[in-house]
Amino acid sequence: MAALLLACAAGACAPATQRPTGTDPYAVQVGQPGEATCLATAAAHNAQAAAATNRARARAGLPPVQPDPHLARVAARHSCDMALRGRMTHLGSTTTGPMMRLRESGYAPTISAENIAAGPFSLPRVLDEWAASPGHLDNILLPQVRDFGVGRAVAEDGRTVYWTAVYAAPRP
């Protein structure tokens, strides 16, 4: 059985002192760089992912997040970037993480977090894995988060799917 590779950002998986500036200690070279199938997130898929996220948040007594098409586009672009590079990482080709990607997209976040994954897995499987992983669950359960978006891209091999979930709240 293939392994599901997971990583998280926003301080949930390791103390900031363990994260050197400009590097991603959780980065994994999953495959070779190459062509990718970059997919737009359907509203129904974003809503499905937000509903799964909200089930975990409700168990913790937290308010729901709203599926946000803007965050879904940011997530899909990052998934595409990872698939093109064959690398699961929070560092983008031109960005240092989710906060920078959101700002450059025109979203002004007060907080942001990101979960990523790579493997031959469906959206429900990735959402279940994130909810079962303590570091990823920490991102899901950030109390300040209001908006949510998910994105995916398929690597050149046609099997490896790169997933990104973005959690954020805008400035007032």
Secondary structure, 3 states (H helix, E strand, C coil): CCCCEEEECCCCCCCHHHCCCCCCCCCEECCCCCCEEECCCCHHHHHHHHHHHHHHHHHCCCCCCEECHHHHHHHHHHHHHHHHHCEECCCCCCCCCHHHHHHHHCCCEEEEEEEEEEECCCHHHHHHHHHHCHHHHHHHCCCCCCEEEEEEEEECCCCCEEEEEEEEEECC
